[in-house]
Amino acid sequence: METVVSGIRSTGKLHLGNYYGAITNFIKMQHEYNCFFFIADYHSLTTHPTPGDLHGTVKHVLVEYLAAGIDPEKATIYLQSDVPEITELYLFLNMNAYLGELERSTSFKDKVRAQPDNVNAGLLTYPVLMAADILIHKATKVPVGKDQEQHLEMARTFGNRFNRLYNNEFFPEPYAFSFSDKLVKVPGLDGKGKMGKSEGESNAVYLSDSPEVIRKKVMRAVTDSGPTVENQAKPDVIQNLFDLIKIVSSEDTYQHFDEQYNKCQIRYGDLKKQLAEDIIIATSPVRERINDIAADSEYLRKVAEMGAEKARASASATLKAVREIIGFKKF
């Protein structure tokens, strides 16, 4: 079985974009690949969360992974911080990662602009830690979005550089991977692009949101004054709503509102009400499991311990070989 590795930062609750854009594929992958799905709590330290916030968000992501359908018996679900081998490999890779290439990282430059008062070394070396996350399991497939492809290319660079430096073809090359033939881009409710945790509460519908919260968020979604010419192109803010309907509603529902729009008879209030109810129905099973699993601390502890044990078994084998290749051998 080929190995798949994917992580998610513990910086907030999971939303529809995470679910339809990634997790539904993870659920299918776990039956066909050797999957490692981790919660990237080390990565979240670049924004300096409080201890209480860090613990709470890590628990929330673990609960939602399980509630969404990732099976800890089939896939390895673990906390990044439970696998110290990752940080040792991070150190080794950092020795051969150069300042110029790290400063050219698009995400680093974006972070420098966004948070000029918090340009820490963790931000600079973020691609190296991501490479360690991947290479520690010698993964060949990594589900990533467009915004992470440069980091994946850097992971290949660091692995290949290690291989050349020590004249050893140890690390395989990891490549971007989508289990589905069709990538799902879930738009946000603010009309500005994809749904994301960093865009604010009004942008995203979270898997744990109550029906009342979902209705309020959807009814506040950005619209316009309506079409003035039959069959006119939909502006982005309206296309976003139709894209959401296509994801969570039936084909008949989509066709109904599409026809209404094309005839200049659309009532956005009706569209939003239908969209909200369909989102509630689509997320209901996950939301109910979230509440049940969150209340079972013993089960969560066992899942985390089992995941750590499986992840460390893989990671320690890789690190033992890396240390020997570098020359750290016992006398």
Kinemage of the C-alpha trace (Angstrom):
@kinemage 1
@onewidth
@group {chain A} dominant
@subgroup {mainchain}
@vectorlist {calphas} color= white
{ca met a 1} P 0.000 0.000 0.000
{ca glu a 2} L 1.232 3.477 -0.830
{ca thr a 3} L 1.440 5.890 2.086
{ca val a 4} L -0.717 9.032 2.261
{ca val a 5} L -0.006 11.831 4.751
{ca ser a 6} L -2.203 14.842 5.448
{ca gly a 7} L -2.431 17.262 8.344
{ca ile a 8} L -4.696 20.055 9.475
{ca arg a 9} L -3.692 22.916 11.738
{ca ser a 10} L -5.425 23.013 15.100
{ca thr a 11} L -6.466 26.634 14.706
{ca gly a 12} L -10.234 26.348 14.633
{ca lys a 13} L -13.304 24.271 13.957
{ca leu a 14} L -13.773 22.293 10.742
{ca his a 15} L -16.145 23.775 8.177
{ca leu a 16} L -17.943 22.662 5.022
{ca gly a 17} L -14.843 23.441 2.965
{ca asn a 18} L -12.737 21.035 5.037
{ca tyr a 19} L -15.459 18.410 4.897
{ca tyr a 20} L -16.312 18.404 1.187
{ca gly a 21} L -12.888 19.533 0.005
{ca ala a 22} L -10.817 17.013 1.967
{ca ile a 23} L -12.379 14.819 4.636
{ca thr a 24} L -14.888 13.024 2.405
{ca asn a 25} L -11.901 11.925 0.317
{ca phe a 26} L -9.961 10.903 3.434
{ca ile a 27} L -12.821 8.596 4.380
{ca lys a 28} L -12.502 6.826 1.005
{ca met a 29} L -8.688 6.805 1.041
{ca gln a 30} L -8.458 5.033 4.391
{ca his a 31} L -9.718 1.825 2.789
{ca glu a 32} L -7.152 1.786 -0.035
{ca tyr a 33} L -4.000 3.439 1.299
{ca asn a 34} L -1.753 3.448 4.350
{ca cys a 35} L -3.099 6.744 5.715
{ca phe a 36} L -1.610 9.051 8.342
{ca phe a 37} L -3.921 11.939 9.256
{ca phe a 38} L -2.436 14.242 11.868
{ca ile a 39} L -3.417 17.340 13.818
{ca ala a 40} L -0.675 19.915 13.273
{ca asp a 41} L -0.478 21.419 16.753
{ca tyr a 42} L 3.231 22.298 16.366
{ca his a 43} L 2.414 24.349 13.269
{ca ser a 44} L -0.225 26.299 15.197
{ca leu a 45} L 2.421 27.632 17.618
{ca thr a 46} L 3.491 30.246 15.071
{ca thr a 47} L 0.432 32.261 16.153
{ca his a 48} L 1.136 31.796 19.898
{ca pro a 49} L -2.137 30.262 21.149
{ca thr a 50} L -2.766 30.128 24.886
{ca pro a 51} L -2.412 26.669 26.497
{ca gly a 52} L -6.173 26.490 26.974
{ca asp a 53} L -6.908 27.455 23.381
{ca leu a 54} L -4.343 24.989 22.034
{ca his a 55} L -5.761 22.077 24.049
{ca gly a 56} L -9.331 22.982 23.155
{ca thr a 57} L -8.761 23.299 19.417
{ca val a 58} L -6.738 20.075 19.237
{ca lys a 59} L -9.543 18.196 20.978
{ca his a 60} L -12.132 19.783 18.693
{ca val a 61} L -10.335 18.730 15.505
{ca leu a 62} L -9.842 15.183 16.811
{ca val a 63} L -13.541 14.936 17.678
{ca glu a 64} L -14.582 16.232 14.276
{ca tyr a 65} L -12.207 13.919 12.379
{ca leu a 66} L -13.856 10.983 14.144
{ca ala a 67} L -17.376 12.339 13.798
{ca ala a 68} L -16.895 12.900 10.071
{ca gly a 69} L -16.066 9.224 9.572
{ca ile a 70} L -12.296 8.743 9.774
{ca asp a 71} L -11.825 5.317 11.366
{ca pro a 72} L -8.883 5.023 13.825
{ca glu a 73} L -8.773 1.280 13.142
{ca lys a 74} L -8.137 1.877 9.430
{ca ala a 75} L -6.216 5.161 9.371
{ca thr a 76} L -3.629 6.478 11.808
{ca ile a 77} L -4.987 9.627 13.480
{ca tyr a 78} L -2.445 11.338 15.707
{ca leu a 79} L -1.259 14.573 17.248
{ca gln a 80} L 1.900 15.975 15.694
{ca ser a 81} L 3.248 16.729 19.184
{ca asp a 82} L 2.919 13.051 20.180
{ca val a 83} L 5.623 12.097 17.662
{ca pro a 84} L 8.952 13.645 18.790
{ca glu a 85} L 10.746 11.966 15.888
{ca ile a 86} L 9.197 14.633 13.642
{ca thr a 87} L 11.067 17.428 15.414
{ca glu a 88} L 14.387 15.582 15.196
{ca leu a 89} L 13.963 15.067 11.467
{ca tyr a 90} L 12.946 18.747 11.267
{ca leu a 91} L 16.313 19.632 12.811
{ca phe a 92} L 18.256 17.432 10.368
{ca leu a 93} L 16.417 18.882 7.359
{ca asn a 94} L 16.926 22.438 8.635
{ca met a 95} L 20.687 21.912 8.412
{ca asn a 96} L 20.325 21.689 4.634
{ca ala a 97} L 17.549 24.237 4.056
{ca tyr a 98} L 18.847 27.597 2.938
{ca leu a 99} L 17.730 31.081 3.894
{ca gly a 100} L 17.161 32.291 0.341
{ca glu a 101} L 14.806 29.468 -0.623
{ca leu a 102} L 12.864 29.772 2.627
{ca glu a 103} L 12.445 33.526 2.200
{ca arg a 104} L 11.112 32.976 -1.329
{ca ser a 105} L 8.245 30.857 -0.013
{ca thr a 106} L 4.982 32.479 -1.028
{ca ser a 107} L 3.304 31.624 2.274
{ca phe a 108} L 6.198 33.188 4.227
{ca lys a 109} L 5.962 36.405 2.236
{ca asp a 110} L 2.196 36.448 2.778
{ca lys a 111} L 2.629 35.983 6.532
{ca val a 112} L 5.240 38.751 6.703
{ca arg a 113} L 2.738 41.128 5.114
{ca ala a 114} L -0.145 39.931 7.281
{ca gln a 115} L 1.673 39.898 10.634
{ca pro a 116} L 4.799 42.101 10.418
{ca asp a 117} L 5.167 42.128 14.212
{ca asn a 118} L 5.326 38.329 14.449
{ca val a 119} L 7.830 37.164 11.836
{ca asn a 120} L 9.218 34.248 13.824
{ca ala a 121} L 11.606 31.463 12.830
{ca gly a 122} L 8.731 29.001 12.857
{ca leu a 123} L 7.103 30.878 9.980
{ca leu a 124} L 10.366 30.922 8.047
{ca thr a 125} L 10.986 27.198 8.485
{ca tyr a 126} L 7.327 26.134 8.177
{ca pro a 127} L 8.068 24.327 4.860
{ca val a 128} L 10.831 22.330 6.569
{ca leu a 129} L 8.507 21.135 9.321
{ca met a 130} L 5.913 20.256 6.687
{ca ala a 131} L 8.592 18.276 4.842
{ca ala a 132} L 9.431 16.440 8.075
{ca asp a 133} L 5.729 15.608 8.568
{ca ile a 134} L 5.677 13.978 5.124
{ca leu a 135} L 9.106 12.391 4.937
{ca ile a 136} L 8.947 10.869 8.427
{ca his a 137} L 6.507 8.294 7.010
{ca lys a 138} L 8.196 8.177 3.571
{ca ala a 139} L 4.880 9.197 2.033
{ca thr a 140} L 4.446 9.312 -1.743
{ca lys a 141} L 0.978 10.883 -1.852
{ca val a 142} L -0.045 14.112 -0.152
{ca pro a 143} L -3.549 15.607 -0.556
{ca val a 144} L -2.904 19.349 -0.802
{ca gly a 145} L -4.572 22.380 -2.277
{ca lys a 146} L -3.021 24.816 -4.733
{ca asp a 147} L -1.790 27.011 -1.874
{ca gln a 148} L 0.351 24.159 -0.510
{ca glu a 149} L 1.882 22.891 -3.747
{ca gln a 150} L 5.002 25.051 -3.317
{ca his a 151} L 5.550 23.549 0.138
{ca leu a 152} L 5.238 20.069 -1.315
{ca glu a 153} L 7.781 20.952 -3.996
{ca met a 154} L 10.114 22.087 -1.207
{ca ala a 155} L 9.564 18.787 0.606
{ca arg a 156} L 10.746 16.991 -2.535
{ca thr a 157} L 13.732 19.339 -2.674
{ca phe a 158} L 14.737 18.647 0.929
{ca gly a 159} L 14.306 14.880 0.548
{ca asn a 160} L 16.288 14.769 -2.689
{ca arg a 161} L 18.992 17.001 -1.197
{ca phe a 162} L 19.352 14.583 1.713
{ca asn a 163} L 19.598 11.687 -0.725
{ca arg a 164} L 22.315 13.414 -2.762
{ca leu a 165} L 24.263 14.631 0.265
{ca tyr a 166} L 24.525 11.144 1.731
{ca asn a 167} L 24.575 9.282 -1.599
{ca asn a 168} L 21.566 7.270 -0.556
{ca glu a 169} L 18.157 7.011 -2.260
{ca phe a 170} L 16.354 6.870 1.069
{ca phe a 171} L 13.455 9.306 0.769
{ca pro a 172} L 10.894 8.782 -2.012
{ca glu a 173} L 9.466 11.820 -3.781
{ca pro a 174} L 6.033 12.884 -2.467
{ca tyr a 175} L 3.499 14.245 -4.940
{ca ala a 176} L 0.152 16.020 -4.746
{ca phe a 177} L -2.757 13.626 -4.735
{ca ser a 178} L -6.498 13.857 -4.979
{ca phe a 179} L -8.452 10.665 -4.494
{ca ser a 180} L -11.363 12.167 -6.389
{ca asp a 181} L -11.296 12.961 -10.096
{ca lys a 182} L -13.226 16.138 -9.349
{ca leu a 183} L -11.881 18.666 -6.875
{ca val a 184} L -14.563 20.383 -4.791
{ca lys a 185} L -14.044 24.062 -4.033
{ca val a 186} L -16.458 25.212 -1.361
{ca pro a 187} L -17.111 28.983 -1.514
{ca gly a 188} L -17.554 31.180 1.532
{ca leu a 189} L -20.725 33.042 2.443
{ca asp a 190} L -19.102 36.474 2.187
{ca gly a 191} L -18.712 36.254 -1.594
{ca lys a 192} L -14.935 36.769 -1.504
{ca gly a 193} L -13.633 33.321 -2.340
{ca lys a 194} L -13.305 29.904 -0.758
{ca met a 195} L -14.566 29.030 2.701
{ca gly a 196} L -11.803 29.309 5.287
{ca lys a 197} L -11.155 29.415 9.014
{ca ser a 198} L -9.125 32.609 8.759
{ca glu a 199} L -11.871 34.563 6.981
{ca gly a 200} L -14.111 35.059 10.012
{ca glu a 201} L -17.292 33.536 11.417
{ca ser a 202} L -19.540 35.002 8.720
{ca asn a 203} L -17.595 33.287 5.934
{ca ala a 204} L -17.850 29.671 7.064
{ca val a 205} L -20.465 27.141 8.128
{ca tyr a 206} L -18.874 24.885 10.729
{ca leu a 207} L -19.730 21.214 11.116
{ca ser a 208} L -20.617 21.852 14.757
{ca asp a 209} L -22.882 24.851 14.058
{ca ser a 210} L -26.435 24.459 15.354
{ca pro a 211} L -29.355 24.684 12.910
{ca glu a 212} L -30.185 28.147 14.286
{ca val a 213} L -26.651 29.400 13.658
{ca ile a 214} L -26.608 27.928 10.152
{ca arg a 215} L -29.874 29.653 9.254
{ca lys a 216} L -28.589 33.015 10.519
{ca lys a 217} L -25.295 32.713 8.645
{ca val a 218} L -26.877 31.690 5.354
{ca met a 219} L -29.561 34.376 5.509
{ca arg a 220} L -26.787 36.970 5.932
{ca ala a 221} L -24.898 35.702 2.864
{ca val a 222} L -23.974 38.394 0.348
{ca thr a 223} L -26.286 38.803 -2.682
{ca asp a 224} L -27.092 41.522 -5.219
{ca ser a 225} L -30.269 43.236 -6.426
{ca gly a 226} L -31.069 40.377 -8.805
{ca pro a 227} L -30.760 39.722 -12.545
{ca thr a 228} L -32.101 42.286 -15.001
{ca val a 229} L -31.678 40.308 -18.245
{ca glu a 230} L -32.706 36.709 -18.867
{ca asn a 231} L -29.871 34.155 -18.901
{ca gln a 232} L -27.304 36.709 -17.790
{ca ala a 233} L -24.073 35.490 -16.216
{ca lys a 234} L -24.143 35.189 -12.425
{ca pro a 235} L -21.810 37.534 -10.529
{ca asp a 236} L -19.354 35.829 -8.179
{ca val a 237} L -21.386 36.406 -5.006
{ca ile a 238} L -24.419 34.709 -6.570
{ca gln a 239} L -22.415 31.950 -8.250
{ca asn a 240} L -21.011 31.142 -4.799
{ca leu a 241} L -24.508 30.414 -3.499
{ca phe a 242} L -25.321 28.250 -6.502
{ca asp a 243} L -22.038 26.371 -6.025
{ca leu a 244} L -23.060 25.649 -2.432
{ca ile a 245} L -26.472 24.427 -3.574
{ca lys a 246} L -24.801 22.118 -6.078
{ca ile a 247} L -22.787 20.567 -3.218
{ca val a 248} L -25.472 20.070 -0.546
{ca ser a 249} L -28.804 20.063 -2.392
{ca ser a 250} L -30.475 17.809 -4.941
{ca glu a 251} L -30.081 18.330 -8.678
{ca asp a 252} L -33.777 19.245 -8.885
{ca thr a 253} L -33.289 22.012 -6.333
{ca tyr a 254} L -30.350 23.418 -8.242
{ca gln a 255} L -32.241 23.321 -11.527
{ca his a 256} L -35.275 25.021 -9.972
{ca phe a 257} L -33.352 28.054 -8.723
{ca asp a 258} L -31.173 28.180 -11.830
{ca glu a 259} L -34.298 28.430 -13.988
{ca gln a 260} L -35.743 31.075 -11.673
{ca tyr a 261} L -32.563 33.105 -12.004
{ca asn a 262} L -32.439 32.783 -15.780
{ca lys a 263} L -36.061 33.992 -16.012
{ca cys a 264} L -35.337 36.961 -13.701
{ca gln a 265} L -37.818 35.496 -11.197
{ca ile a 266} L -35.331 34.550 -8.478
{ca arg a 267} L -36.149 35.345 -4.853
{ca tyr a 268} L -32.908 35.211 -2.924
{ca gly a 269} L -34.731 34.817 0.369
{ca asp a 270} L -36.305 31.567 -0.838
{ca leu a 271} L -32.974 30.356 -2.195
{ca lys a 272} L -31.213 31.047 1.099
{ca lys a 273} L -33.923 29.351 3.160
{ca gln a 274} L -33.659 26.220 1.020
{ca leu a 275} L -29.854 26.293 1.122
{ca ala a 276} L -29.834 26.624 4.914
{ca glu a 277} L -32.209 23.676 5.388
{ca asp a 278} L -30.181 21.499 3.009
{ca ile a 279} L -26.954 22.347 4.844
{ca ile a 280} L -28.631 21.445 8.138
{ca ile a 281} L -29.722 18.082 6.728
{ca ala a 282} L -26.295 17.394 5.213
{ca thr a 283} L -24.405 18.167 8.439
{ca ser a 284} L -26.888 16.674 10.901
{ca pro a 285} L -25.298 13.183 11.208
{ca val a 286} L -21.826 14.677 11.780
{ca arg a 287} L -23.136 17.250 14.251
{ca glu a 288} L -24.868 14.573 16.335
{ca arg a 289} L -21.707 12.444 16.427
{ca ile a 290} L -19.637 15.484 17.420
{ca asn a 291} L -21.745 15.947 20.537
{ca asp a 292} L -21.581 12.246 21.475
{ca ile a 293} L -17.828 11.832 20.872
{ca ala a 294} L -16.892 15.092 22.622
{ca ala a 295} L -18.514 13.791 25.778
{ca asp a 296} L -16.492 10.540 25.750
{ca ser a 297} L -13.079 11.560 27.106
{ca glu a 298} L -11.955 7.956 27.608
{ca tyr a 299} L -12.556 7.118 23.944
{ca leu a 300} L -10.688 10.234 22.789
{ca arg a 301} L -7.734 9.353 25.002
{ca lys a 302} L -7.599 5.824 23.600
{ca val a 303} L -7.773 7.061 20.009
{ca ala a 304} L -4.953 9.547 20.626
{ca glu a 305} L -2.783 6.926 22.341
{ca met a 306} L -3.371 4.340 19.627
{ca gly a 307} L -2.601 6.889 16.932
{ca ala a 308} L 0.585 8.013 18.663
{ca glu a 309} L 1.768 4.413 18.990
{ca lys a 310} L 1.171 3.637 15.304
{ca ala a 311} L 2.674 6.926 14.101
{ca arg a 312} L 5.763 6.538 16.277
{ca ala a 313} L 6.339 2.998 15.041
{ca ser a 314} L 6.559 4.360 11.498
{ca ala a 315} L 8.484 7.500 12.455
{ca ser a 316} L 11.058 5.779 14.662
{ca ala a 317} L 11.937 3.306 11.888
{ca thr a 318} L 12.550 6.214 9.504
{ca leu a 319} L 14.557 8.212 12.024
{ca lys a 320} L 16.714 5.236 13.023
{ca ala a 321} L 17.733 4.809 9.394
{ca val a 322} L 18.280 8.576 8.949
{ca arg a 323} L 20.580 8.733 11.978
{ca glu a 324} L 22.628 5.819 10.678
{ca ile a 325} L 22.864 7.350 7.193
{ca ile a 326} L 24.072 10.664 8.673
{ca gly a 327} L 26.616 8.871 10.850
{ca phe a 328} L 25.052 8.856 14.320
{ca lys a 329} L 25.938 5.299 15.191
{ca lys a 330} L 26.555 3.751 18.592
{ca phe a 331} L 30.066 2.536 19.351
